[in-house]
Amino acid sequence: MAGEVRYCERISYLVLKIVLIVYATIFWMIGGFVLAIGIYAEVERQRYKTLEGIFLAPAIILIVLGLVMFFVSFVGVLASLRDNLCLLKVFVYSLSVCLILELLGGVLALMFRNQTVDLLNKNIRKGMVNYYDDLDFKNILDFVQRKFQCCGGQEYKDWSVNMYHNCSAPGPLACGVPYTCCMGTTPSTVANTLCGYQVLQKERLEVHDVIYTRGCTDAVFIWLMDNYKTMAGLLLGILLPQFFGVIISGLYITRVEDAIAEFGNYQDGLLQDGARTPRKQGRLARCCRCLPELD
C-alpha cells in the first residue's frame, strides 16, 4: 500500500490545514462585511427609491459579491476544519469556476469592446434620465465627471435625455448640463450651477473652453490605458489570492487522501465490510504527485 500513497513531503499536513483555515476565515469575514454593507445600501436605496436600474445599483453588486464570498469561504472553513473531502472539492471547484469566469469575462469584454462600450453608454443614459432623483447615481456621475474631466456617457449631448436638461423643458436648466461638466469646477470652490447654460444648442468647438466635451466612457477607458501598471497590479491583487486558494486547497486534498489511503480512515468505507482497496491514480496524478485524485 505504501507504493500507492502519494506524498507532497515538503509541505506538512498541519501547515496546509492552518493556512487553509486562515485563508478561508479571512475571506469569510470579508464576504460577511461586504454583504452587510450591500444589504444596508440596498435598504437605503429602497427607502429613497434611488437607482431603479439594477445594473447601476452598487448595492446589488455588493450583495452578489458578498453572498458568493461568504458561502464559498464558509464551505472552505467547514471543509478544512472537518477534513471533509466532498466539501473540500466543492470549495476548490467553486474557486476554480469563479477564477475562470472572471478571466473569461475579462477576455470577452476585450474581444467585444464596442459592444461593452455600447452597453455602458446605454445604462449611463438610463441613469441620466433620473439624475436628480437617483442620489446614488448622481453622486457617482458627479465624481466621475470631475475626476476624469468628462461630461455625459458618450458625449455631453447625452444630457438631452434628462427631462430638466432637454431643450424642450421649461426653466433655466433647459439645454444645459450639470455644473460638474464645467471646467475649473472643484469641490472647494463655490460652483456656478448655471455654467453649462444652453450648451446643448451649440457645437463642440463653441463650448470646448466652457465644459468638458469628452464622454465619460472614453475618458475612463483612456485613463485605464494610461494607468495600465496600476490596473495590472489591481487585477493581480484580485486573481492571485484566488489562484493561491486553488493551489492550497488542491495540496490539502492530496494530504487528506494520503491519510485516508494509508490509515483507511475513509468515512464511506466505515460502513462497508472488509478492507478498502485504495483507488488507483490516473495518468495526470502520476505525473504530478501533488494532484488530488479525480473521481
N, C-alpha and C positions, 0 to 999 in steps of 0.2 A: 504493500500500500504506500510505502514511503516514496516509491518512484512516481506514484500518481499525484502526489501532493505538490502544488505549485507554491513556492515561497518568493516573496519580494523581501529578501532577507535584510536589506539595508534600511527598511522602514518598519519599525515595530508596530505591532497591533495597537498598543496603548497610545503611542504618539498619533497615529491616524485617527483613533477614536476621539481623543481630546480635541485635535484640530477640527475634525468634522463637527463635533458638538458645538465648539466655539463659533465656527463659521456659520452653521445653521441658526444658532441662537441669535447672533448679531443681526442677520438678515430677517429673522423672525420679528425681532424688536423693531427694526427699521420699517418692515412691512406693516406692523401694527400702528406705528406712528404715522406713516403716510396714509393709511386707511382712516385713522381718526381725523386727520386734517381734511381729507376728502369728504368724509361724512359731514363734518362741521360746515365746510364750504358749500356743500350741496343743500344743507338745511337753510343756510343763509340765502342761497340762490333762489330756492323755492319761496322763501319768505318775502323776498323783494321782487320775485318774478323777473330775474335777470338772466340773460343769455339763454334764449329759447332754443337755439341750435345746440344739440348735444356735442357736435364736433368742436365747437368753440368753448365749451364749458371746461375749465381746468379741473373743476370738482369731479367730473365724470372720469377724466383721465387719472386723477389721483386715486379714486375709488377702485378702478380696474387694476391699476398698478399695485395698490396696497393689497387687494384681495389675492392677486397672483403671488406676490412675495410672501404674504402671511401664510397661506395654506401650503405652498410648496416648501417653505422653510420649516413649517410645523411638521410636515411629513419627514423632513430631514432630521429634525431634533428627535422625534419619536423613534425613527428607524435607527439612528446612531446610539440612542440610549438602550434600546431593546435588542440590537443586533438582528433585526428582522430583515431577512433577505428580500422579501417581497416589497416591503416599504422602501428599502434601500434602492432597489431597482426602479421603483416608481419615482423616487427622488432624482436619481441620476438621469432617467429618461425625460423627466419633466424639465430639468435644467438644460438638457441637450436640445429638446424641442424649442424652448424659449430662445436659446442661443441661435439655433438655425433659423427660426422665424425672424429674429432681429437682423441677422445677416441677409436673409432673403429679402426682407422689406427694404433694407438699405440699397441692395443691388437693383431691385425693381424700381425704386424711386429714382435712381440714377439713370437706368435704362429708359424709363418713360418720364424723363424730366419735364417735358412740355405738358403732359397730362397732369403731373404732380403740381406744376405751377398753376395750371388752369383750375384744378380743384381748390387750391389755396385761395386763388383770387375769387372764385365763386363763393366760398364760405366767408371770406373777408367782406365782400359786398353784402352778403346776407346779414352779417353783424352790423354793418354800417347803416342798414335800414333802421335799426332800433338803437342807434348810437347813444342817444340821450336818455333812453330808458334802461339800457343794459349797462349798469355801472361797472361791472367786471370787465366787459369788453371795452368800454370807454377808457378805463384806466390802462388796460393793456395797449390799446392802439395809440393813446396819447404818449405813452412811454416809448413805443417803437418809433413814432413819428419824430419825437425829439432826439432819441438816441441815434437813429440811423439817417436823420435828416431827409425824410421822405414824406409823401402825402398820398393817402388812399392805398388801394391794393395794387392795381396795375398802373394807375396814373392818378393825378389829382382830380380829374374829371369824374372819377368814380363816386365822388361825393354827391353827384346829382341824384343818386338813388335814395338819399335821405329826404324825408318829407319837409324838413326845415331848410335844407340847402338846395333843393330843387328850384330851378328858376321860375317855376310857376307858383311857388309858395309865397304867401304874404310875409311881411316882416323884414328886418334888416339882415337876417341870415340867408335870405334867398340869393342863389347864385354865388354863394361864398363857401369858404372852407373853415374848419375849426382853427383856432389860433395856434394850435400846436404844429400846424403846417407852415407857419410863418418863420422866416429867417430871423435869427437873433433872439428867439424866444427861449428863455431859460427859467427854471423853477424859482430862481432867486429874484427875478425882476417882475415888476407889475406888467401883466400882459395886456396888450391891446386886443380885446376879444373880437374886434371887427377889422383886424389887419388883413383878412382874406376877403374883404368885401368885393363882390361882383367879379371875382377872378374866373369863375366858370364861363363867363361870356367872352373871355379873352384867350388868345392863343398862347402856346408855351413860351415863345420868345418875349411876349409882352409882360409876363409875370415871373420870369425866371429870377429876377432880382428882388421879388417880394415874398414868394413862397417857394417851398421845395416842390419841384415838378416831377421828380422821380418817384415811381411807385415803390411801396414798401417791400413788396415781394422781391423785386430786383435788387433793392438796396440790401436786404438781408442776405440774399444769395451772394452778392458781391463781397459782403463782409465775411461770410463763411469762407469764400475762396481766398481772401486776403489773410485770414487768420487760420489757415489750414493746419498749422502746427498745434494751435490751441485745440482745434476741433479733433485732431488726431489723438491728442492726449485725453480729451474727454471721452472719445469712443473707446480707447483702450481702458480707461477707468471704468467704463460700463461693462465691457466684454470680458476683460481679463479675470475679474472676480468670478464670473460665471464659468469661465473655462477652468479656473482653478478648482471650483467646486466639483465640476465633472471629473477632473483628474483625481482629486482626493477621494471622491465617492467611489470611483472605479477601483482604486487601490484598496480601499477599505473593504469593498465587496470581496476582493480576492483573498484578503486575510480571513474574513468570516468563512468563506468557502473552504479555505485551507483547514481552519479549525474544525469545520463540520466533517470534512473528508478524513481528517486524522483521528478525531476523537469520536466520530459517529454521533455527534450532538445535533442531529438534524430533526427539526420539530415534526415534519411529516412522517419521518421514519419511526418515531416513538410508538406509533400505534400499529406498526407492522411487525409480523413475526420474522425472526431470522435476522441475519446480519445484512446491512445495507451495502450494496455494491456501489463504489464511487463512480460518478459519471465520467465518461471518457472526454478528454479535451478535444476541441475542434482544432483544425489546422491553424487558425488565427491565434488561438490560445497557446499553441506550441511555439509559434514564432515569437510571441511576446509573453513571457512568463508572468507578467503582472496584469494580464487581461482577465476580467471575470468570465465565468462560464456562461455561455448563451444557451438558454433553454430552447 
